[in-house]
Structures are given as C-alpha cells and as structure tokens.
Amino acid sequence: MKKLTLGLGMAIFLSAGAARAEYGMAGCGLGSILFGKDNSMVMQVLAATTNGTFGSQTFGITSGTSNCVQGGVVKAQREQAAFAEVNFQDLKRNMASGGGEFLSSFGTLLGCEESAKPTLAKMTQTKYEVIFASSTTSPMQMLSTLKTEMKATPALAIGCSDERAIARAEGRPMQLAKK
C-alpha cells in the first residue's frame, strides 16, 4: 500500500510538470492540482494546507513541477520562500512586535506597496497566533498562511499583489504590474 501511495504521489508530481500554470491564491504545488484555481476562501485554505502539509510547493518550485513553471512567478515564489527560510526567526520577532526591517523587506518580496506595509505589520501582529499556529510551524507553512491572511485583509488584497511581486522579481517597474 505504501508503494502505491508513494508511486501515485510521484506520478502526480512528475505529470504536473507539463500542466499549465493555473492556480489560485495559494500558489502552485499539489494543492493547486487538487483544488485548482477556485479562489474561494475554503478551497484556497485547503490548497495552502495541502501545500504546507506535503511540502509540495517547495518541491514544485525547485523542480519546476506541480504547476510551478519557470518565469517570474517561480522566481518571485523562490525569493519569498528563501527569504522566509533564512530570516524565519527575525520575521517571527518582527511580526510579534508589529514591524521591523525584515518584515518590511519581506513585504517588498510579497509585492506590497510602501503604503501597505504598515497594514501588513499590524495584520501580522494581530494574526500572529494564526500565522504561527504551533511551535512547529515551518517557514513554508508561515508563508502560505500569511498569503491567505493577506488576501483576506481587504487593504492588503489591494495593496499587495502577486503581479507586483512578479514584476519586481523580473526587474520590471512595479507600477507596470498594477491593475
């Protein structure tokens, strides 16, 4: 049974490399394959939880599978994931205190306008217990939950965007990415 489950999981990962990059707010990964790009809160929480539980988003970004294709989207997600991994403890402190240089820099990687960064800092302080649900919360789980909370906060849903994050990652002026 274990071999079948492992084989099925690997087949999904490997076959997903050919899939078009269509996913919702939770990003690429196994969650995007299972739940698609339905941006309803429930579906995106399920997709983000699946990505966090199985580590499929990190694997997909690294390998270019699981709806994680090459280009600006992957570059932006890689930068966000790497920053979260390397600066995890500093981000936790900044989020708990409601601001700081690590959180401000992270906001830039997440595609936040300067005017949205104070709202991001306040939201991370207010939602700290949600973002870091347990003492074993990983950097990727934190990132996934943070993005979900950002989309659920109207000012951040407007002031922070994947399009701006992608434009920044590609070296394009961020104002070109505004809607």
PyMOL commands that place a pseudoatom at each C-alpha (Angstrom):
pseudoatom trace, name=CA, resn=MET, resi=1, chain=A, elem=C, hetatm=0, pos=[0.000, 0.000, 0.000]
pseudoatom trace, name=CA, resn=LYS, resi=2, chain=A, elem=C, hetatm=0, pos=[2.850, 2.371, 0.853]
pseudoatom trace, name=CA, resn=LYS, resi=3, chain=A, elem=C, hetatm=0, pos=[4.444, 1.753, -2.547]
pseudoatom trace, name=CA, resn=LEU, resi=4, chain=A, elem=C, hetatm=0, pos=[1.152, 2.519, -4.284]
pseudoatom trace, name=CA, resn=THR, resi=5, chain=A, elem=C, hetatm=0, pos=[0.694, 5.760, -2.339]
pseudoatom trace, name=CA, resn=LEU, resi=6, chain=A, elem=C, hetatm=0, pos=[4.288, 6.821, -2.960]
pseudoatom trace, name=CA, resn=GLY, resi=7, chain=A, elem=C, hetatm=0, pos=[4.030, 5.860, -6.628]
pseudoatom trace, name=CA, resn=LEU, resi=8, chain=A, elem=C, hetatm=0, pos=[0.789, 7.796, -7.031]
pseudoatom trace, name=CA, resn=GLY, resi=9, chain=A, elem=C, hetatm=0, pos=[2.274, 10.822, -5.317]
pseudoatom trace, name=CA, resn=MET, resi=10, chain=A, elem=C, hetatm=0, pos=[5.349, 10.781, -7.547]
pseudoatom trace, name=CA, resn=ALA, resi=11, chain=A, elem=C, hetatm=0, pos=[3.178, 10.344, -10.646]
pseudoatom trace, name=CA, resn=ILE, resi=12, chain=A, elem=C, hetatm=0, pos=[1.174, 13.421, -9.704]
pseudoatom trace, name=CA, resn=PHE, resi=13, chain=A, elem=C, hetatm=0, pos=[4.338, 15.452, -9.112]
pseudoatom trace, name=CA, resn=LEU, resi=14, chain=A, elem=C, hetatm=0, pos=[6.024, 14.333, -12.319]
pseudoatom trace, name=CA, resn=SER, resi=15, chain=A, elem=C, hetatm=0, pos=[2.983, 14.649, -14.548]
pseudoatom trace, name=CA, resn=ALA, resi=16, chain=A, elem=C, hetatm=0, pos=[2.251, 18.083, -13.187]
pseudoatom trace, name=CA, resn=GLY, resi=17, chain=A, elem=C, hetatm=0, pos=[5.382, 19.469, -14.795]
pseudoatom trace, name=CA, resn=ALA, resi=18, chain=A, elem=C, hetatm=0, pos=[3.569, 19.582, -18.119]
pseudoatom trace, name=CA, resn=ALA, resi=19, chain=A, elem=C, hetatm=0, pos=[0.497, 21.281, -16.651]
pseudoatom trace, name=CA, resn=ARG, resi=20, chain=A, elem=C, hetatm=0, pos=[-0.243, 24.900, -17.390]
pseudoatom trace, name=CA, resn=ALA, resi=21, chain=A, elem=C, hetatm=0, pos=[0.401, 27.297, -14.547]
pseudoatom trace, name=CA, resn=GLU, resi=22, chain=A, elem=C, hetatm=0, pos=[-3.143, 27.775, -13.371]
pseudoatom trace, name=CA, resn=TYR, resi=23, chain=A, elem=C, hetatm=0, pos=[-3.610, 28.093, -9.671]
pseudoatom trace, name=CA, resn=GLY, resi=24, chain=A, elem=C, hetatm=0, pos=[-5.328, 30.197, -7.108]
pseudoatom trace, name=CA, resn=MET, resi=25, chain=A, elem=C, hetatm=0, pos=[-4.062, 32.461, -4.359]
pseudoatom trace, name=CA, resn=ALA, resi=26, chain=A, elem=C, hetatm=0, pos=[-2.343, 29.587, -2.512]
pseudoatom trace, name=CA, resn=GLY, resi=27, chain=A, elem=C, hetatm=0, pos=[0.134, 29.300, -5.365]
pseudoatom trace, name=CA, resn=CYS, resi=28, chain=A, elem=C, hetatm=0, pos=[1.490, 26.302, -7.170]
pseudoatom trace, name=CA, resn=GLY, resi=29, chain=A, elem=C, hetatm=0, pos=[2.004, 22.866, -5.612]
pseudoatom trace, name=CA, resn=LEU, resi=30, chain=A, elem=C, hetatm=0, pos=[-0.059, 19.745, -5.026]
pseudoatom trace, name=CA, resn=GLY, resi=31, chain=A, elem=C, hetatm=0, pos=[-2.852, 21.933, -3.624]
pseudoatom trace, name=CA, resn=SER, resi=32, chain=A, elem=C, hetatm=0, pos=[-3.168, 23.715, -6.972]
pseudoatom trace, name=CA, resn=ILE, resi=33, chain=A, elem=C, hetatm=0, pos=[-3.514, 20.394, -8.758]
pseudoatom trace, name=CA, resn=LEU, resi=34, chain=A, elem=C, hetatm=0, pos=[-6.115, 19.021, -6.358]
pseudoatom trace, name=CA, resn=PHE, resi=35, chain=A, elem=C, hetatm=0, pos=[-8.145, 22.213, -5.818]
pseudoatom trace, name=CA, resn=GLY, resi=36, chain=A, elem=C, hetatm=0, pos=[-7.467, 24.223, -8.981]
pseudoatom trace, name=CA, resn=LYS, resi=37, chain=A, elem=C, hetatm=0, pos=[-7.718, 27.966, -9.230]
pseudoatom trace, name=CA, resn=ASP, resi=38, chain=A, elem=C, hetatm=0, pos=[-11.027, 28.334, -7.400]
pseudoatom trace, name=CA, resn=ASN, resi=39, chain=A, elem=C, hetatm=0, pos=[-10.248, 31.392, -5.259]
pseudoatom trace, name=CA, resn=SER, resi=40, chain=A, elem=C, hetatm=0, pos=[-12.938, 30.757, -2.674]
pseudoatom trace, name=CA, resn=MET, resi=41, chain=A, elem=C, hetatm=0, pos=[-11.566, 31.012, 0.856]
pseudoatom trace, name=CA, resn=VAL, resi=42, chain=A, elem=C, hetatm=0, pos=[-12.286, 27.359, 1.675]
pseudoatom trace, name=CA, resn=MET, resi=43, chain=A, elem=C, hetatm=0, pos=[-10.651, 25.989, -1.480]
pseudoatom trace, name=CA, resn=GLN, resi=44, chain=A, elem=C, hetatm=0, pos=[-7.542, 28.154, -1.090]
pseudoatom trace, name=CA, resn=VAL, resi=45, chain=A, elem=C, hetatm=0, pos=[-7.157, 27.240, 2.594]
pseudoatom trace, name=CA, resn=LEU, resi=46, chain=A, elem=C, hetatm=0, pos=[-7.374, 23.579, 1.570]
pseudoatom trace, name=CA, resn=ALA, resi=47, chain=A, elem=C, hetatm=0, pos=[-4.837, 24.129, -1.218]
pseudoatom trace, name=CA, resn=ALA, resi=48, chain=A, elem=C, hetatm=0, pos=[-2.453, 26.033, 1.079]
pseudoatom trace, name=CA, resn=THR, resi=49, chain=A, elem=C, hetatm=0, pos=[-2.819, 23.397, 3.809]
pseudoatom trace, name=CA, resn=THR, resi=50, chain=A, elem=C, hetatm=0, pos=[-2.097, 20.633, 1.295]
pseudoatom trace, name=CA, resn=ASN, resi=51, chain=A, elem=C, hetatm=0, pos=[0.973, 22.504, 0.032]
pseudoatom trace, name=CA, resn=GLY, resi=52, chain=A, elem=C, hetatm=0, pos=[2.223, 23.076, 3.579]
pseudoatom trace, name=CA, resn=THR, resi=53, chain=A, elem=C, hetatm=0, pos=[1.499, 19.567, 4.796]
pseudoatom trace, name=CA, resn=PHE, resi=54, chain=A, elem=C, hetatm=0, pos=[3.237, 17.789, 1.937]
pseudoatom trace, name=CA, resn=GLY, resi=55, chain=A, elem=C, hetatm=0, pos=[5.917, 20.393, 1.194]
pseudoatom trace, name=CA, resn=SER, resi=56, chain=A, elem=C, hetatm=0, pos=[4.828, 20.174, -2.417]
pseudoatom trace, name=CA, resn=GLN, resi=57, chain=A, elem=C, hetatm=0, pos=[5.122, 23.880, -3.141]
pseudoatom trace, name=CA, resn=THR, resi=58, chain=A, elem=C, hetatm=0, pos=[8.803, 23.947, -2.192]
pseudoatom trace, name=CA, resn=PHE, resi=59, chain=A, elem=C, hetatm=0, pos=[9.416, 20.777, -4.203]
pseudoatom trace, name=CA, resn=GLY, resi=60, chain=A, elem=C, hetatm=0, pos=[7.433, 22.116, -7.163]
pseudoatom trace, name=CA, resn=ILE, resi=61, chain=A, elem=C, hetatm=0, pos=[9.212, 25.459, -7.200]
pseudoatom trace, name=CA, resn=THR, resi=62, chain=A, elem=C, hetatm=0, pos=[12.598, 23.748, -7.010]
pseudoatom trace, name=CA, resn=SER, resi=63, chain=A, elem=C, hetatm=0, pos=[11.837, 21.116, -9.634]
pseudoatom trace, name=CA, resn=GLY, resi=64, chain=A, elem=C, hetatm=0, pos=[9.507, 23.081, -11.930]
pseudoatom trace, name=CA, resn=THR, resi=65, chain=A, elem=C, hetatm=0, pos=[6.635, 20.596, -11.372]
pseudoatom trace, name=CA, resn=SER, resi=66, chain=A, elem=C, hetatm=0, pos=[3.229, 20.746, -9.663]
pseudoatom trace, name=CA, resn=ASN, resi=67, chain=A, elem=C, hetatm=0, pos=[2.066, 23.774, -11.687]
pseudoatom trace, name=CA, resn=CYS, resi=68, chain=A, elem=C, hetatm=0, pos=[5.263, 25.642, -10.745]
pseudoatom trace, name=CA, resn=VAL, resi=69, chain=A, elem=C, hetatm=0, pos=[6.575, 26.751, -14.119]
pseudoatom trace, name=CA, resn=GLN, resi=70, chain=A, elem=C, hetatm=0, pos=[9.686, 28.754, -14.880]
pseudoatom trace, name=CA, resn=GLY, resi=71, chain=A, elem=C, hetatm=0, pos=[9.446, 32.513, -15.154]
pseudoatom trace, name=CA, resn=GLY, resi=72, chain=A, elem=C, hetatm=0, pos=[8.594, 35.457, -12.960]
pseudoatom trace, name=CA, resn=VAL, resi=73, chain=A, elem=C, hetatm=0, pos=[6.045, 33.599, -10.834]
pseudoatom trace, name=CA, resn=VAL, resi=74, chain=A, elem=C, hetatm=0, pos=[8.525, 30.915, -9.849]
pseudoatom trace, name=CA, resn=LYS, resi=75, chain=A, elem=C, hetatm=0, pos=[11.324, 33.429, -9.324]
pseudoatom trace, name=CA, resn=ALA, resi=76, chain=A, elem=C, hetatm=0, pos=[9.132, 35.549, -7.037]
pseudoatom trace, name=CA, resn=GLN, resi=77, chain=A, elem=C, hetatm=0, pos=[7.983, 32.469, -5.085]
pseudoatom trace, name=CA, resn=ARG, resi=78, chain=A, elem=C, hetatm=0, pos=[11.554, 31.186, -4.764]
pseudoatom trace, name=CA, resn=GLU, resi=79, chain=A, elem=C, hetatm=0, pos=[12.716, 34.523, -3.413]
pseudoatom trace, name=CA, resn=GLN, resi=80, chain=A, elem=C, hetatm=0, pos=[9.835, 34.635, -0.930]
pseudoatom trace, name=CA, resn=ALA, resi=81, chain=A, elem=C, hetatm=0, pos=[10.479, 31.055, 0.201]
pseudoatom trace, name=CA, resn=ALA, resi=82, chain=A, elem=C, hetatm=0, pos=[14.235, 31.588, 0.515]
pseudoatom trace, name=CA, resn=PHE, resi=83, chain=A, elem=C, hetatm=0, pos=[13.761, 34.806, 2.479]
pseudoatom trace, name=CA, resn=ALA, resi=84, chain=A, elem=C, hetatm=0, pos=[11.268, 33.104, 4.805]
pseudoatom trace, name=CA, resn=GLU, resi=85, chain=A, elem=C, hetatm=0, pos=[13.664, 30.186, 5.392]
pseudoatom trace, name=CA, resn=VAL, resi=86, chain=A, elem=C, hetatm=0, pos=[16.764, 32.293, 6.014]
pseudoatom trace, name=CA, resn=ASN, resi=87, chain=A, elem=C, hetatm=0, pos=[15.087, 35.005, 8.098]
pseudoatom trace, name=CA, resn=PHE, resi=88, chain=A, elem=C, hetatm=0, pos=[12.419, 32.940, 9.854]
pseudoatom trace, name=CA, resn=GLN, resi=89, chain=A, elem=C, hetatm=0, pos=[13.309, 33.868, 13.454]
pseudoatom trace, name=CA, resn=ASP, resi=90, chain=A, elem=C, hetatm=0, pos=[13.710, 37.569, 12.605]
pseudoatom trace, name=CA, resn=LEU, resi=91, chain=A, elem=C, hetatm=0, pos=[10.368, 37.540, 10.771]
pseudoatom trace, name=CA, resn=LYS, resi=92, chain=A, elem=C, hetatm=0, pos=[8.704, 35.932, 13.799]
pseudoatom trace, name=CA, resn=ARG, resi=93, chain=A, elem=C, hetatm=0, pos=[10.081, 38.692, 16.051]
pseudoatom trace, name=CA, resn=ASN, resi=94, chain=A, elem=C, hetatm=0, pos=[9.058, 41.455, 13.622]
pseudoatom trace, name=CA, resn=MET, resi=95, chain=A, elem=C, hetatm=0, pos=[5.557, 40.020, 13.242]
pseudoatom trace, name=CA, resn=ALA, resi=96, chain=A, elem=C, hetatm=0, pos=[5.133, 39.674, 17.007]
pseudoatom trace, name=CA, resn=SER, resi=97, chain=A, elem=C, hetatm=0, pos=[6.202, 43.287, 17.554]
pseudoatom trace, name=CA, resn=GLY, resi=98, chain=A, elem=C, hetatm=0, pos=[4.211, 44.688, 14.633]
pseudoatom trace, name=CA, resn=GLY, resi=99, chain=A, elem=C, hetatm=0, pos=[7.031, 45.838, 12.389]
pseudoatom trace, name=CA, resn=GLY, resi=100, chain=A, elem=C, hetatm=0, pos=[10.712, 45.856, 11.567]
pseudoatom trace, name=CA, resn=GLU, resi=101, chain=A, elem=C, hetatm=0, pos=[13.168, 45.830, 8.706]
pseudoatom trace, name=CA, resn=PHE, resi=102, chain=A, elem=C, hetatm=0, pos=[12.863, 42.092, 7.975]
pseudoatom trace, name=CA, resn=LEU, resi=103, chain=A, elem=C, hetatm=0, pos=[9.077, 42.309, 7.709]
pseudoatom trace, name=CA, resn=SER, resi=104, chain=A, elem=C, hetatm=0, pos=[9.339, 45.445, 5.570]
pseudoatom trace, name=CA, resn=SER, resi=105, chain=A, elem=C, hetatm=0, pos=[11.750, 43.712, 3.189]
pseudoatom trace, name=CA, resn=PHE, resi=106, chain=A, elem=C, hetatm=0, pos=[9.515, 40.643, 3.146]
pseudoatom trace, name=CA, resn=GLY, resi=107, chain=A, elem=C, hetatm=0, pos=[6.580, 42.892, 2.268]
pseudoatom trace, name=CA, resn=THR, resi=108, chain=A, elem=C, hetatm=0, pos=[8.503, 44.097, -0.776]
pseudoatom trace, name=CA, resn=LEU, resi=109, chain=A, elem=C, hetatm=0, pos=[9.082, 40.495, -1.886]
pseudoatom trace, name=CA, resn=LEU, resi=110, chain=A, elem=C, hetatm=0, pos=[5.366, 39.820, -1.376]
pseudoatom trace, name=CA, resn=GLY, resi=111, chain=A, elem=C, hetatm=0, pos=[4.511, 42.652, -3.767]
pseudoatom trace, name=CA, resn=CYS, resi=112, chain=A, elem=C, hetatm=0, pos=[3.338, 45.200, -1.198]
pseudoatom trace, name=CA, resn=GLU, resi=113, chain=A, elem=C, hetatm=0, pos=[3.339, 48.896, -1.954]
pseudoatom trace, name=CA, resn=GLU, resi=114, chain=A, elem=C, hetatm=0, pos=[5.103, 51.044, 0.648]
pseudoatom trace, name=CA, resn=SER, resi=115, chain=A, elem=C, hetatm=0, pos=[1.727, 52.388, 1.786]
pseudoatom trace, name=CA, resn=ALA, resi=116, chain=A, elem=C, hetatm=0, pos=[0.511, 48.826, 2.543]
pseudoatom trace, name=CA, resn=LYS, resi=117, chain=A, elem=C, hetatm=0, pos=[3.471, 47.815, 4.716]
pseudoatom trace, name=CA, resn=PRO, resi=118, chain=A, elem=C, hetatm=0, pos=[2.126, 49.337, 7.975]
pseudoatom trace, name=CA, resn=THR, resi=119, chain=A, elem=C, hetatm=0, pos=[-1.126, 47.421, 7.418]
pseudoatom trace, name=CA, resn=LEU, resi=120, chain=A, elem=C, hetatm=0, pos=[0.882, 44.255, 6.796]
pseudoatom trace, name=CA, resn=ALA, resi=121, chain=A, elem=C, hetatm=0, pos=[2.825, 44.796, 10.031]
pseudoatom trace, name=CA, resn=LYS, resi=122, chain=A, elem=C, hetatm=0, pos=[-0.367, 45.389, 12.042]
pseudoatom trace, name=CA, resn=MET, resi=123, chain=A, elem=C, hetatm=0, pos=[-2.118, 42.376, 10.499]
pseudoatom trace, name=CA, resn=THR, resi=124, chain=A, elem=C, hetatm=0, pos=[0.819, 40.053, 11.231]
pseudoatom trace, name=CA, resn=GLN, resi=125, chain=A, elem=C, hetatm=0, pos=[0.844, 41.216, 14.837]
pseudoatom trace, name=CA, resn=THR, resi=126, chain=A, elem=C, hetatm=0, pos=[-2.915, 40.789, 15.188]
pseudoatom trace, name=CA, resn=LYS, resi=127, chain=A, elem=C, hetatm=0, pos=[-2.961, 37.401, 13.408]
pseudoatom trace, name=CA, resn=TYR, resi=128, chain=A, elem=C, hetatm=0, pos=[0.317, 36.132, 14.891]
pseudoatom trace, name=CA, resn=GLU, resi=129, chain=A, elem=C, hetatm=0, pos=[-1.367, 33.142, 16.580]
pseudoatom trace, name=CA, resn=VAL, resi=130, chain=A, elem=C, hetatm=0, pos=[-2.955, 32.170, 13.247]
pseudoatom trace, name=CA, resn=ILE, resi=131, chain=A, elem=C, hetatm=0, pos=[0.212, 32.646, 11.186]
pseudoatom trace, name=CA, resn=PHE, resi=132, chain=A, elem=C, hetatm=0, pos=[2.262, 30.669, 13.717]
pseudoatom trace, name=CA, resn=ALA, resi=133, chain=A, elem=C, hetatm=0, pos=[-0.397, 28.158, 14.714]
pseudoatom trace, name=CA, resn=SER, resi=134, chain=A, elem=C, hetatm=0, pos=[2.043, 25.938, 16.617]
pseudoatom trace, name=CA, resn=SER, resi=135, chain=A, elem=C, hetatm=0, pos=[5.612, 25.880, 17.840]
pseudoatom trace, name=CA, resn=THR, resi=136, chain=A, elem=C, hetatm=0, pos=[6.441, 23.622, 14.882]
pseudoatom trace, name=CA, resn=THR, resi=137, chain=A, elem=C, hetatm=0, pos=[5.157, 25.975, 12.183]
pseudoatom trace, name=CA, resn=SER, resi=138, chain=A, elem=C, hetatm=0, pos=[7.653, 25.840, 9.322]
pseudoatom trace, name=CA, resn=PRO, resi=139, chain=A, elem=C, hetatm=0, pos=[8.731, 28.813, 7.214]
pseudoatom trace, name=CA, resn=MET, resi=140, chain=A, elem=C, hetatm=0, pos=[6.701, 27.486, 4.261]
pseudoatom trace, name=CA, resn=GLN, resi=141, chain=A, elem=C, hetatm=0, pos=[3.597, 26.996, 6.417]
pseudoatom trace, name=CA, resn=MET, resi=142, chain=A, elem=C, hetatm=0, pos=[4.044, 30.541, 7.722]
pseudoatom trace, name=CA, resn=LEU, resi=143, chain=A, elem=C, hetatm=0, pos=[4.377, 31.894, 4.181]
pseudoatom trace, name=CA, resn=SER, resi=144, chain=A, elem=C, hetatm=0, pos=[1.287, 30.038, 2.983]
pseudoatom trace, name=CA, resn=THR, resi=145, chain=A, elem=C, hetatm=0, pos=[-0.834, 31.158, 5.936]
pseudoatom trace, name=CA, resn=LEU, resi=146, chain=A, elem=C, hetatm=0, pos=[0.473, 34.719, 5.646]
pseudoatom trace, name=CA, resn=LYS, resi=147, chain=A, elem=C, hetatm=0, pos=[-0.546, 34.907, 1.985]
pseudoatom trace, name=CA, resn=THR, resi=148, chain=A, elem=C, hetatm=0, pos=[-4.009, 33.563, 2.853]
pseudoatom trace, name=CA, resn=GLU, resi=149, chain=A, elem=C, hetatm=0, pos=[-4.409, 36.203, 5.579]
pseudoatom trace, name=CA, resn=MET, resi=150, chain=A, elem=C, hetatm=0, pos=[-3.169, 38.934, 3.222]
pseudoatom trace, name=CA, resn=LYS, resi=151, chain=A, elem=C, hetatm=0, pos=[-5.816, 38.007, 0.646]
pseudoatom trace, name=CA, resn=ALA, resi=152, chain=A, elem=C, hetatm=0, pos=[-8.461, 38.013, 3.392]
pseudoatom trace, name=CA, resn=THR, resi=153, chain=A, elem=C, hetatm=0, pos=[-7.492, 41.538, 4.502]
pseudoatom trace, name=CA, resn=PRO, resi=154, chain=A, elem=C, hetatm=0, pos=[-9.083, 43.989, 2.016]
pseudoatom trace, name=CA, resn=ALA, resi=155, chain=A, elem=C, hetatm=0, pos=[-6.381, 46.680, 2.272]
pseudoatom trace, name=CA, resn=LEU, resi=156, chain=A, elem=C, hetatm=0, pos=[-3.648, 44.091, 1.707]
pseudoatom trace, name=CA, resn=ALA, resi=157, chain=A, elem=C, hetatm=0, pos=[-5.540, 42.344, -1.082]
pseudoatom trace, name=CA, resn=ILE, resi=158, chain=A, elem=C, hetatm=0, pos=[-5.363, 45.694, -2.895]
pseudoatom trace, name=CA, resn=GLY, resi=159, chain=A, elem=C, hetatm=0, pos=[-2.002, 46.998, -1.636]
pseudoatom trace, name=CA, resn=CYS, resi=160, chain=A, elem=C, hetatm=0, pos=[-0.052, 43.756, -2.082]
pseudoatom trace, name=CA, resn=SER, resi=161, chain=A, elem=C, hetatm=0, pos=[-0.241, 41.763, -5.278]
pseudoatom trace, name=CA, resn=ASP, resi=162, chain=A, elem=C, hetatm=0, pos=[1.361, 38.799, -6.957]
pseudoatom trace, name=CA, resn=GLU, resi=163, chain=A, elem=C, hetatm=0, pos=[1.647, 40.924, -10.093]
pseudoatom trace, name=CA, resn=ARG, resi=164, chain=A, elem=C, hetatm=0, pos=[3.831, 43.468, -8.277]
pseudoatom trace, name=CA, resn=ALA, resi=165, chain=A, elem=C, hetatm=0, pos=[5.924, 40.662, -6.748]
pseudoatom trace, name=CA, resn=ILE, resi=166, chain=A, elem=C, hetatm=0, pos=[6.446, 39.127, -10.200]
pseudoatom trace, name=CA, resn=ALA, resi=167, chain=A, elem=C, hetatm=0, pos=[7.304, 42.493, -11.769]
pseudoatom trace, name=CA, resn=ARG, resi=168, chain=A, elem=C, hetatm=0, pos=[9.862, 43.116, -9.010]
pseudoatom trace, name=CA, resn=ALA, resi=169, chain=A, elem=C, hetatm=0, pos=[11.353, 39.632, -9.456]
pseudoatom trace, name=CA, resn=GLU, resi=170, chain=A, elem=C, hetatm=0, pos=[11.644, 40.184, -13.204]
pseudoatom trace, name=CA, resn=GLY, resi=171, chain=A, elem=C, hetatm=0, pos=[13.243, 43.593, -12.724]
pseudoatom trace, name=CA, resn=ARG, resi=172, chain=A, elem=C, hetatm=0, pos=[10.301, 45.454, -14.270]
pseudoatom trace, name=CA, resn=PRO, resi=173, chain=A, elem=C, hetatm=0, pos=[8.975, 48.658, -12.727]
pseudoatom trace, name=CA, resn=MET, resi=174, chain=A, elem=C, hetatm=0, pos=[6.318, 47.654, -10.194]
pseudoatom trace, name=CA, resn=GLN, resi=175, chain=A, elem=C, hetatm=0, pos=[3.867, 50.312, -11.337]
pseudoatom trace, name=CA, resn=LEU, resi=176, chain=A, elem=C, hetatm=0, pos=[3.505, 48.400, -14.626]
pseudoatom trace, name=CA, resn=ALA, resi=177, chain=A, elem=C, hetatm=0, pos=[2.074, 45.478, -12.678]
pseudoatom trace, name=CA, resn=LYS, resi=178, chain=A, elem=C, hetatm=0, pos=[-0.749, 47.485, -11.063]
pseudoatom trace, name=CA, resn=LYS, resi=179, chain=A, elem=C, hetatm=0, pos=[-4.288, 46.669, -12.089]
for i in range(1, 179): cmd.bond("trace and resi %d" % i, "trace and resi %d" % (i + 1))
show_as sticks, trace
zoom trace
